[in-house]
């Protein structure tokens, strides 16, 4: 719960175009009636220092789209290769089962 409260506090500060500091994050969460450990406020303040949160939020989809498409293509190729291996294994098992039953050519 405290991470969520700190996240919302950071968004509020970014929307108001106010610098995000540990003290301001703690003030907002305290005013909201949410108890937050000071370490979370410090971590968020350091992580967001010098970053434009609005820019980060608007570019989330653009950054993730290209790698996701590449990962999908790789995943599809891996799935196809795995399916081919399964078919080959089934064919080998079928051939082996004939030998096990005594129907081999050289018994």
Buried (B, 14 or more C-beta within 10 A) or exposed (E): EBEEBBBBBBBBBBEEEEEBBBEBBBBBBEEEEBEBEEEBBBBBBEEBEEEEBEEEEEEEEEEEEEEEEEEEEEEEEEEEEEEEEEEEEEEEEEEEEEEEEEEEEEE
